[in-house]
Amino acid sequence: MDQFELSAHHISELEHDMGAAPMVGLSMEIPAGTTVEPHEHGRGQLMFSSSGVMVIEGMGGSWVVPPQRAVWVPHHVRHTFHPATNLSLRNLLIRSDVDVPLPTACTFVRVTPLLRELILRVVEDPSTFRSTAHHERAIGLLFDEIDVCQVAPLLLPLPQDPRIRRICIALRENPADPRTLEDWADIACASGRTLTRLFLKETGVSFAHWRRQARLMAAMVRLGMGDSVTSTALDVGYESASAFIEMFRRTVGQTPGQYFN
């Protein structure tokens, strides 16, 4: 396997020998820029990066995941992820028939200091535990510590129409691009009115809303990597940090500082 590509076949092979264990932990060091094919698991998956930032996409939403959070992906949900930085990824693959109430949709999980240490411990080889009972107690405590975080995913659907898809891809690559739909009209070979109609039809939101979400996603990645609020705000297209913080608070329900703490 090319180190910069993680195929669905390889991921399936990792699960092949898991047997009947209720939970299996996998540790993976993944370099930034790795291509990960869309895939699904026969088990539910708790994805946590002890260092690094990733973007997980599934069920029509996108989650920017810093080390303070994890994402729960139910079994047989097709998804992929994009490492924004080098990742120390810790996956917990959990059988769907465990007697524990787990979410039925993709969702954020708050990673407390205790949950973090439990994840890091459980992904170790079971032989490192003093006994089977010791291992089972650690898993049971980990289940008790899973705390769903009520933060909505970012919705950034890519349209199929090539005229506006080209615009969306350009904005994902450069969210600070200030051009209006009228400015894009000549490039897209369509009038501003046509582009406005296509955006609503294909994405369900306006151009302005889509671009705001694209800027927010890019900003979350930068903030998760430790960049300052001011430099992030300017780099994604805001004229001031205060305007960016207000947009962030209005959209997410928290300020950037609250969100990443």
Steps between C-alpha positions, in 0.01 A plus 500: 500500500628844407556686826298792365192294416276311737270276298165360601645151440785561744258634762286188455806280550571672831158387626516147365655332805319687777286204597228537761669760722246773589760772441825500304745790498717596203790747510599661172758767419370678190695774317334820386373478145414131519222399261232298678241325285132518605425188703282353772547262793305205630552651846432844642812715511622762746767706322741698716831665416729545799688755290409665173184628333277309256180562307250212504222488242193278527119508491511827307698692764860590575666502841825689563654297782769644728657287778239626749229305318427167337236399248271201527418330167230227521554165326436483125509879461708594198758764587849626436747728674770745396811555715562875516822425691694189595264288711551268794165331438341273758198303380265306724293253297196390700260218419149617418344251742676620817257571782588870512286788369703657219391771253333391177644791299843656457566733790770676698618348828656721766844366596559559869847439645376166639348388170820594319712281727249214477508510119879497498503209747235289329669514158801327653544124463259319740798299628629818668207485746536301823203280419198464273287652777736799517462552124120470522482752786699753295265453204195532725630824650575633151140434396383688811714801404365541145322836509330618182574865423205685348682685224355481151726398212592746228292443189709568192349293217679502166256555212495284188446778247850573360443877491453545873709198598799683353421800721462286813830319445677834451349634824601189695856556380490874566214595736621860515412553132274811512332460160120519484282278284489778243881496493494124443245522219747534211720217633201271555343592162167579665323811623501597867125428514554149362780432747283620789223260396744211454655550845163471670395205286819296538617583853181615673670821615597835353844579361571730797407228750711239321803729492452584869503128582811447286676780687391357834633154412835640387518710817424204726785304346740789556382563856526129577863513385565779751490810276384823661146628458623822339721340235234238428227761459703703251620197304147363442363833381376702799598863544542470876524244777187641665289445185631143478432427869145629466438279193649202684287559809183552296558182295647262757349638820839560664799725447813339349662499844205321660474250214864393510525497878 
